[in-house]
Amino acid sequence: MKKIIALFILIAATFNLAANAGELKQKEIKELMKQRFPSLNINLINDSQMPGFYAVEADGELVYLSKDGRYFIQGTAIDLEKRVNLNRQQTQVWNNLKAPMRKDDIAQLDEEDMVVFKAPNEKHVITVFTDIDCGYCRKLHRERQDYLDRGITIRYLAFPRAGLKSSAAKKLEGIWCSKDRQAAMTNAKLNQKFSKASCKNPLPEHMKLVRKFGLGGTPSIVLENGNLIGGYQPAEVLIQSLDNLRSQDQAKN
């Protein structure tokens, strides 16, 4: 976030002339930012519920930028009159907007680049971004049979939260480079036994999706329709959500 703050201080100077011209359109703001700061990933810009401000997703984080390009706000926005957390509302809006994109991106991945625990009587498939040192990731994996018994196939993607150069990334690399990835995943998460295998692996590609999706924690669960669940859910709760989504999709068709 320090990087984002520094960049927006510079952006404010960049927009001084534009601010005098009045409100900037979303496309104009995105284009100017891309020209000045090509390394900053701007995934979404749309009107916020604060008058005169855009909600901007920058490197996976929510910030607010005034429509004249002058003011930048970082932090939680609260509507005191309605007693509503605007950040939560905005995050939910983006979750819905990004579902088709997530669904398409996940569909382009090869299962050979995942660690897959396939349900014998598969009804649903979830794609889980996982870290190796995450308590709730271990809990989900410890209960994997509950998911499989309910027909939920688990497909793991790597999300070392400390980055690709971290010890967690090295542990995940050992899993992906093992001959038996399923056994290596279980040994790592439940027994703290890590493979030292090394090879060309898909972790960089997985992390590109982490940034694109704006994921902030693990486990992050992508459902079949692209919806995102940020955190652990027990199998009996998750299956209800998946069955409801299936029923809604069938009703639409």
Disulfide bonds with the S-S distance in Angstrom:
Cys177-Cys199 1.95
